[in-house]
């Protein structure tokens, strides 16, 4: 049934009553990470086990006002990805980790039929050695503030009724009453900046598009997230697609657009499926289509799939792709706000930006602008990965320091090794050493250090990582993803990669370091689009902060981390070795010889420099020389 402004409050109240009538709610994480780890098998097992106990169970939000013993629902990414599959039980906010099919019967017996706990499935804090009953007791969650991913982990992303129940689409109702000028004024006052990388003021972008004359205008959601290690946008689309749709509706209303597109990479099938369902549901309820909520505002959405080209994250290349052309960037001006999709005024925002809009309209610009720093307002979602103990999807206020993210939320470095650096901003970002970890996260702050916010990838590195190898990896990614249209990117990137290959194989010279600097400078000044302009960042930042490591590769022909195989050897320290034999068991090349009686040694001629012996040695008796 279509919804209008008069019956939204009634519907919200009715949904809340129905949910309150359910005795136990089981929320199972159905983000990509948990799904790939078997969470839907857990979902089905819960249904089977509860039915076997003779209890009334429902697996979707039913319209009838009836009491159920249990409601099993899916949720978006709950964040703590490495501990999945994750299961939350309400009431009580019980939080279970690493749940398998075989665990379900015990959970049903203790936590669904009764009010007991399955202790072994609770999170065990490695520092306090105490079990955490709920998310709020876990350090990973305590420092976070969720605005963009406020509903992920709480509502079923495939149910528009649940979205309405938590206040969904009330911002659209309010925006219809405000009108375009007041909407844009509110977004400007909030200080919301684009979360896709460049940080351009969102309200200004909307205002520019609004002021351009045109009978047809477009709004595009950029969901072409291609950074290695990044999954923020995917998780929002999977976990709360209606928040993005609502944000797009408000954006369209503010600038007079009547058509919008989701541009999502095809490698995100779950996100595509949930966005498709959300669009259908929004049309059925009257939030999309003609005369939305009885107003004279009409707006509809469609989906276009990207083929996985990283360059199509750039606005003009993305537009070319939607038009059916090859994803080549175009010279600017004209900017898309003036002449974009099919030559019409077009506003492009990324997923995270649009997901913030409804909260700003509902809670006000003063609330949002009070979060963060002077120039970077609000919160930021990061995919925290790499060598941290607690990896996953996080959201923190702007201004939170890198150290707080790595050590308080991330729990520190794996195996208690020494932290070396943090890489932010994906392949276009920089590598920052620990001495800058007290830097507050913000657009200008990171840019001043030679990195960028980017879309939100954050990868922690330890002493076993080699900066030459890291720079080579990210530059190699950019070379592979270059569209090849402009010479500075096409030729410059390849030349820089060739030099890094030389250095990693022990054939580099000090002159090569200066050549890298010159080529990088030329690429930054002359490349057509952001890919080529920022591709040198990992190389430049590592040259700036870890120059001695480059010199060690070039002059001493040594790679202290062992990543550059031609520049390292492995030896066993006979003094500290306890003769456990792990190195022998794990060597794939038969290079480790010896016995528990006589000890072990590595035959250099057989060693393939895979590093397995170094990784498995618990006493650090295997040395890189």
C-alpha positions in Angstrom: 0.0 0.0 0.0 1.4 3.5 -0.9 2.3 5.6 2.1 1.5 9.3 2.6 2.7 11.8 5.1 -0.4 11.3 7.2 -0.1 7.6 7.8 3.7 7.2 8.2 3.6 7.8 11.9 0.8 5.3 12.3 2.6 2.7 10.3 5.8 3.3 12.3 3.9 2.8 15.6 2.2 -0.3 14.3 5.5 -1.9 13.2 7.0 -1.2 16.6 4.0 -2.9 18.4 4.4 -6.0 16.2 8.1 -6.2 17.0 7.4 -5.8 20.7 5.0 -8.7 20.6 7.9 -11.0 19.5 9.5 -12.8 22.5 13.0 -13.3 21.1 14.6 -11.8 18.0 17.6 -13.4 16.4 19.6 -11.1 14.2 22.1 -12.9 11.9 24.8 -10.9 10.0 24.1 -11.3 6.3 26.9 -9.1 5.0 29.2 -10.6 2.4 31.9 -11.5 4.9 29.6 -13.5 7.1 27.6 -15.0 4.2 30.8 -16.3 2.7 31.6 -17.8 6.1 28.3 -19.7 6.3 25.9 -17.3 8.1 22.9 -18.3 5.9 23.4 -21.9 6.9 23.2 -20.7 10.5 20.0 -18.8 9.6 18.4 -21.9 8.2 19.5 -24.0 11.1 17.9 -21.6 13.6 14.6 -21.9 11.7 14.8 -25.7 11.8 15.9 -26.0 15.4 13.2 -23.5 16.7 10.5 -25.3 14.7 11.7 -28.6 16.1 11.2 -27.3 19.6 7.5 -26.6 18.8 7.9 -22.8 18.9 6.2 -20.3 16.7 8.9 -18.7 14.4 8.8 -16.1 11.7 11.6 -15.3 9.2 10.2 -12.1 7.8 8.4 -9.0 9.2 4.8 -10.1 9.2 2.0 -7.5 9.0 -0.4 -9.3 11.3 -0.4 -8.3 15.0 0.4 -11.7 16.4 2.8 -12.8 19.1 5.7 -15.1 18.1 8.2 -17.0 20.1 11.0 -16.0 17.8 11.7 -13.8 14.8 14.8 -14.7 12.8 16.1 -11.8 10.7 19.1 -10.9 8.5 21.1 -7.7 9.0 23.8 -5.9 7.2 27.4 -6.0 8.2 27.8 -5.8 12.0 31.4 -4.7 11.6 33.5 -7.2 13.5 34.1 -9.2 10.3 36.9 -11.4 11.5 34.7 -12.8 14.3 31.8 -13.8 12.0 29.3 -15.3 11.6 27.8 -13.0 14.1 24.5 -13.4 15.9 22.7 -10.9 18.1 19.7 -11.9 20.3 17.2 -9.4 21.6 16.2 -8.6 24.3 19.4 -8.7 26.3 21.6 -7.7 23.4 23.5 -11.0 23.5 26.3 -11.0 21.0 27.7 -14.3 19.8 30.7 -14.7 17.6 32.0 -17.4 15.2 28.7 -19.2 15.2 28.4 -22.4 13.3 25.5 -24.7 12.4 26.5 -27.1 15.2 26.2 -24.3 17.8 22.6 -23.4 17.0 20.9 -26.2 19.0 22.6 -25.1 22.2 21.9 -21.4 21.5 18.2 -22.2 21.1 18.1 -24.3 24.2 19.9 -21.8 26.4 19.2 -18.3 24.9 15.9 -18.7 23.0 13.9 -21.1 25.2 15.6 -19.6 28.3 17.7 -16.7 29.3 21.0 -18.4 29.6 24.3 -17.9 27.7 26.6 -20.0 25.6 29.9 -18.7 27.1 32.2 -20.2 24.5 30.5 -18.2 21.8 30.9 -14.8 23.5 33.8 -12.6 22.6 36.8 -13.3 24.9 38.8 -10.1 25.5 42.5 -11.1 25.0 43.6 -8.5 27.5 41.2 -8.9 30.4 40.5 -12.6 29.6 36.8 -11.8 30.4 33.8 -12.7 28.2 31.8 -9.8 26.7 28.1 -10.3 26.8 27.2 -7.6 24.3 28.8 -5.3 21.7 29.0 -2.4 24.1 31.4 -4.3 26.3 33.9 -4.9 23.4 36.7 -2.4 22.7 36.2 -2.7 19.0 32.8 -1.0 19.3 33.3 1.3 22.3 35.2 4.1 20.4 32.9 4.1 17.4 30.0 6.4 16.6 27.7 5.1 13.9 25.9 7.6 11.7 26.3 6.2 8.2 26.1 2.6 9.3 23.5 3.4 12.0 21.1 0.6 10.9 23.6 -2.0 9.7 23.4 -4.9 12.2 20.0 -3.8 13.5 17.4 -3.9 10.8 16.7 -6.3 7.9 18.1 -4.6 4.8 15.4 -6.4 2.7 12.5 -5.0 4.7 11.2 -1.4 3.9 8.8 -1.9 6.9 11.7 -2.2 9.3 13.4 0.9 7.7 10.2 2.9 8.2 10.0 1.6 11.8 13.3 3.1 12.7 12.4 6.5 11.2 13.2 5.8 7.6 11.8 8.3 5.0 10.8 10.8 7.6 13.7 13.0 6.4 12.2 12.9 2.9 8.8 14.0 4.4 10.6 16.9 6.2 12.6 17.8 3.0 9.4 18.1 1.0 8.2 20.6 3.5 11.5 22.5 3.5 12.0 22.9 -0.2 15.2 23.0 -2.3 16.8 26.1 -1.0 16.4 25.2 2.7 17.7 21.6 2.0 20.8 22.9 0.4 21.3 25.5 3.1 21.1 22.7 5.8 23.6 20.5 4.0 26.0 23.4 3.6 25.7 24.4 7.2 26.3 20.8 8.3 29.7 20.8 6.5 29.1 17.5 4.8 31.9 16.8 2.3 32.1 14.1 -0.3 33.2 10.8 1.2 34.5 9.4 -2.1 37.9 10.8 -1.8 38.3 14.5 -2.8 36.1 15.9 0.0 34.3 18.4 -2.2 31.5 20.2 -0.2 28.3 18.3 -0.9 25.9 21.3 -0.5 28.0 23.4 -2.9 27.9 20.6 -5.5 24.1 20.3 -5.1 23.7 24.1 -5.4 25.8 24.3 -8.6 23.6 21.6 -10.2 20.4 23.3 -9.0 21.4 26.7 -10.5 22.1 25.2 -14.0 19.1 25.4 -16.3 17.9 22.1 -17.6 14.6 20.2 -18.3 16.3 17.0 -17.3 18.8 16.5 -14.5 20.4 13.4 -13.0 21.6 12.2 -9.6 24.1 9.3 -9.6 25.2 7.2 -6.7 28.8 6.1 -7.2 29.0 2.6 -5.8 32.1 1.7 -7.9 34.3 0.9 -5.0 37.5 -0.5 -6.3 40.3 0.1 -3.7 42.1 -3.0 -2.5 40.9 -3.8 1.0 38.0 -1.4 0.9 34.4 -2.5 1.4 32.6 0.5 3.0 30.2 1.4 0.2 29.4 -2.3 -0.5 28.5 -2.8 3.2 26.2 0.2 3.3 24.4 -0.9 0.1 24.0 -4.4 1.5 23.1 -3.4 5.0 20.9 -0.2 4.6 20.0 0.4 0.9 17.0 2.5 1.8 19.1 5.1 3.6 21.0 5.7 0.3 17.7 5.8 -1.7 16.3 8.4 0.7 19.5 10.4 0.4 19.2 10.4 -3.4 15.6 11.4 -3.2 16.5 14.4 -1.1 19.4 15.3 -3.3 17.1 15.1 -6.4 14.5 17.3 -4.7 17.1 19.9 -3.9 18.3 20.4 -7.5 15.2 19.5 -9.5 16.4 16.1 -10.8 13.8 13.6 -11.9 16.0 10.6 -12.7 18.8 8.8 -10.8 21.2 5.9 -11.2 23.0 3.5 -8.9 26.4 2.7 -10.5 27.5 -0.5 -8.7 30.3 -2.8 -9.7 29.1 -6.2 -10.9 31.4 -7.9 -8.4 29.0 -6.9 -5.7 26.0 -9.2 -6.4 24.6 -9.1 -2.9 24.6 -5.3 -2.9 23.0 -5.2 -6.4 20.3 -7.7 -5.3 19.4 -5.7 -2.2 19.4 -2.4 -3.9 17.1 -3.8 -6.6 14.7 -5.1 -3.9 14.8 -1.7 -2.1 14.0 0.2 -5.3 11.0 -2.1 -6.0 9.7 -1.7 -2.4 10.2 2.1 -2.4 8.1 2.3 -5.6 5.4 0.2 -4.1 5.2 2.4 -1.0 5.2 5.6 -3.0 8.7 6.8 -2.1 9.8 6.6 -5.7 7.9 7.4 -8.9 5.4 10.1 -9.8 4.1 12.5 -7.2 6.0 11.1 -4.3 4.0 11.2 -1.0 1.3 13.2 -2.8 3.6 16.0 -3.7 4.4 17.4 -7.2 7.9 15.9 -6.9 8.6 12.9 -9.2 11.8 10.9 -9.1 12.8 7.3 -10.1 15.9 5.2 -9.9 17.6 2.5 -12.0 20.8 0.5 -11.6 23.8 0.3 -14.0 26.5 -2.2 -13.4 30.2 -1.5 -13.7 32.6 -4.1 -15.2 35.2 -3.6 -12.4 37.4 -0.8 -14.0 39.0 1.2 -11.2 39.1 4.3 -13.4 35.3 4.3 -13.6 35.3 5.6 -10.0 36.2 8.9 -11.6 33.1 10.9 -12.4 33.5 11.5 -16.1 34.6 7.9 -16.8 31.6 6.7 -14.7 29.3 8.8 -16.9 30.9 7.4 -20.1 30.3 3.9 -18.8 26.6 4.5 -18.0 26.2 6.0 -21.5 27.5 2.7 -23.0 30.9 4.1 -23.9 34.4 2.9 -22.8 35.2 4.3 -19.4 37.6 7.1 -20.4 37.9 10.2 -18.3 37.0 13.5 -20.1 38.7 16.8 -19.7 37.1 19.3 -17.3 35.5 21.8 -17.6 32.7 21.4 -18.3 32.1 19.7 -15.0 29.3 17.1 -14.7 27.2 19.5 -12.6 26.9 21.6 -15.8 27.2 18.9 -18.5 27.2 15.4 -17.4 25.1 12.3 -18.3 24.0 12.7 -21.9 25.0 16.3 -21.7 22.6 17.1 -18.9 23.3 18.6 -15.5 24.4 15.7 -13.3 25.3 15.4 -9.6 27.4 12.4 -8.5 27.8 11.5 -4.8 29.2 8.3 -3.3 27.3 5.9 -1.2 28.6 7.1 2.2 27.8 10.7 1.4 24.2 10.0 0.5 23.7 7.7 3.5 24.5 10.7 5.7 21.9 13.0 4.3 18.7 11.7 6.0 20.4 12.0 9.5 21.4 15.6 8.8 17.9 16.5 7.7 16.3 14.8 10.7 18.8 15.9 13.4 19.8 19.2 12.0 23.1 20.7 10.7 24.1 21.9 14.1 24.2 18.3 15.4 26.3 17.1 12.4 28.7 20.0 12.4 29.4 19.5 16.1 31.0 16.2 15.2 34.5 16.1 13.8 37.1 18.9 13.2 36.9 22.5 12.0 37.2 21.5 8.3 36.2 17.8 8.4 32.7 17.4 9.9 30.7 14.3 10.9 32.0 10.8 10.9 33.9 8.5 8.5 33.6 4.8 7.8 36.8 2.9 7.4 37.6 -0.7 6.4 40.3 -1.4 9.0 42.4 -4.3 7.7 46.0 -5.4 7.6 48.1 -6.5 10.6 45.6 -5.4 13.3 44.1 -7.8 15.8 40.6 -6.6 15.2 39.8 -6.0 11.6 36.4 -4.9 10.2 34.1 -2.1 9.3 34.2 0.8 11.7 32.8 4.4 11.9 34.4 7.1 14.0 34.1 10.9 14.4 36.4 12.9 12.2 39.3 14.0 14.3 39.8 10.6 15.9 43.6 9.9 15.8 45.1 7.1 13.8 46.6 5.7 17.0 43.1 5.4 18.6 41.9 3.6 15.5 44.8 1.1 15.3 45.2 0.4 19.0 41.9 1.1 20.7 39.5 -0.2 18.0 42.0 -2.4 16.1 43.4 -3.8 19.3 47.0 -3.3 18.3 49.2 -5.2 16.0 49.0 -9.0 15.4 51.5 -11.2 17.3 52.4 -8.0 19.3 54.9 -7.0 16.6 56.0 -3.4 16.2 53.8 -1.3 14.1 55.5 0.2 11.1 52.9 2.3 9.2 49.4 2.9 8.1 48.2 3.2 4.5 45.1 5.3 3.9 43.2 6.1 0.8 43.7 3.0 -1.3 46.1 2.9 -4.2 46.0 6.7 -4.4 46.9 7.1 -0.8 50.1 7.4 1.2 52.0 5.3 3.7 52.5 7.1 7.0 54.9 6.0 9.7 54.1 5.6 13.4 55.4 9.0 14.4 52.3 10.5 12.7 49.8 8.2 14.4 48.6 11.0 16.7 47.4 12.9 13.7 43.6 13.4 13.8 41.9 11.9 10.8 40.7 14.7 8.5 40.9 15.7 4.8 43.6 18.4 5.2 45.5 16.6 7.9 46.1 13.5 5.9 46.7 15.5 2.7 49.4 17.6 4.4 51.3 14.3 5.3 51.2 13.1 1.7 48.2 10.8 1.9 44.4 11.1 1.4 41.2 10.1 3.1 40.1 8.3 -0.1 36.9 6.3 0.2 38.1 4.9 3.5 40.6 2.0 3.2 43.0 1.8 6.2 45.6 -0.9 6.2 48.0 -1.4 9.2 51.5 -2.6 8.5 54.1 -4.1 10.8 57.9 -4.6 10.8 57.6 -7.6 8.4 56.3 -5.3 5.7 58.6 -3.8 3.1 57.8 -0.3 1.8 59.4 -1.0 -1.6 57.1 -4.0 -2.0 54.1 -2.0 -0.8 54.8 0.8 -3.2 55.3 -1.7 -6.0 52.0 -3.4 -5.2 49.9 -0.2 -5.3 51.6 1.3 -8.3 51.2 -2.0 -10.1 47.5 -1.9 -9.4 47.3 1.7 -10.8 49.3 0.7 -13.9 46.9 -2.3 -14.6 43.9 -0.1 -14.0 45.0 2.9 -16.1 42.8 3.6 -19.1 45.8 4.5 -21.1 44.2 7.7 -22.5 46.9 10.1 -21.4 50.7 9.6 -21.7 51.8 10.8 -18.2 49.8 8.1 -16.5 50.2 5.4 -19.2 54.0 5.8 -19.6 55.0 7.4 -16.3 53.3 4.7 -14.2 55.0 1.9 -16.2 58.4 3.6 -16.0 58.1 4.0 -12.2 57.0 0.4 -11.8 60.0 -0.8 -13.8 62.3 1.1 -11.5 60.7 -0.4 -8.4 61.1 -3.8 -9.9 64.8 -3.1 -10.4 65.2 -2.0 -6.8 63.4 -5.0 -5.4 65.7 -7.4 -7.4 68.9 -5.6 -6.2 69.7 -3.8 -9.5 68.7 -0.3 -8.4 70.9 2.8 -8.0 70.6 6.0 -6.0 70.0 7.8 -9.2 66.8 5.7 -9.6 65.4 7.4 -6.5 65.7 10.8 -8.1 64.2 9.6 -11.3 61.2 8.2 -9.4 60.7 11.7 -7.9 60.8 13.4 -11.2 58.4 11.1 -13.0 56.0 11.3 -10.0 56.0 15.0 -10.2 55.3 15.0 -13.9 52.4 12.5 -13.4 50.9 14.7 -10.7 51.0 17.8 -12.9 50.0 16.4 -16.3 47.7 13.4 -15.9 44.2 13.9 -17.1 42.3 12.5 -14.1 42.7 11.7 -10.5 44.0 8.2 -11.0 47.2 9.3 -12.7 47.5 12.4 -10.5 47.5 10.4 -7.3 49.0 7.1 -8.4 52.5 8.2 -7.3 51.4 8.9 -3.7 52.5 5.5 -2.3 55.9 5.9 -3.9 56.4 9.5 -2.9 55.2 8.9 0.7 57.5 5.9 1.2 60.4 7.7 -0.3 59.8 10.6 2.1 59.3 8.6 5.3 61.3 5.4 4.7 64.1 6.6 2.4 66.7 4.6 4.5 64.8 1.4 3.5 65.1 2.3 -0.2 68.8 3.0 0.3 69.3 -0.3 2.1 67.8 -2.0 -1.0 70.0 0.0 -3.4 73.3 0.3 -1.6 73.4 -2.7 0.8 71.3 -5.0 -1.4 69.3 -6.0 1.6 65.6 -6.3 2.4 65.2 -6.4 6.2 61.6 -7.6 6.0 62.3 -10.5 3.7 59.7 -9.5 1.1 62.2 -8.9 -1.7 63.4 -12.5 -2.2 66.5 -11.6 -4.1 67.8 -9.5 -1.2 67.4 -11.7 1.8 68.6 -14.9 3.4 67.1 -16.9 6.3 69.2 -18.3 9.2 68.3 -20.1 12.4 69.7 -18.6 15.6 71.1 -21.7 17.3 71.3 -19.9 20.7 67.5 -19.1 21.0 66.2 -22.1 18.9 64.2 -24.6 21.1 64.3 -27.3 18.4 60.5 -27.5 18.1 60.7 -28.4 14.4 58.0 -26.1 13.2 60.3 -24.7 10.6 61.1 -28.1 9.2 57.4 -29.1 9.1 56.3 -25.9 7.3 59.2 -25.6 4.7 57.7 -26.4 1.3 61.1 -26.7 -0.4 62.9 -29.1 2.0 65.5 -26.3 2.7 65.3 -26.9 6.5 67.3 -29.9 7.7 68.2 -31.4 11.0 66.6 -33.0 14.0 65.4 -32.3 17.5 68.6 -33.8 18.9 71.0 -31.9 16.6 69.0 -28.8 15.9 68.1 -27.3 12.5 69.6 -25.2 9.8 68.6 -23.8 6.5 70.3 -24.8 3.2 70.5 -21.6 1.3 70.8 -23.2 -2.1 67.4 -24.9 -1.6 65.6 -21.9 0.1 62.9 -20.3 -2.1 62.5 -17.3 0.3 58.8 -18.0 1.0 59.2 -16.9 4.6 57.2 -19.8 6.1 59.9 -20.6 8.6 60.0 -17.0 9.8 56.2 -16.8 10.1 55.7 -20.0 12.2 58.7 -19.6 14.5 57.2 -18.6 17.9 60.5 -17.5 19.4 61.8 -15.4 16.5 64.7 -17.7 16.1 64.5 -17.6 12.4 66.4 -14.4 11.3 66.4 -12.5 8.0 69.9 -11.6 7.0 
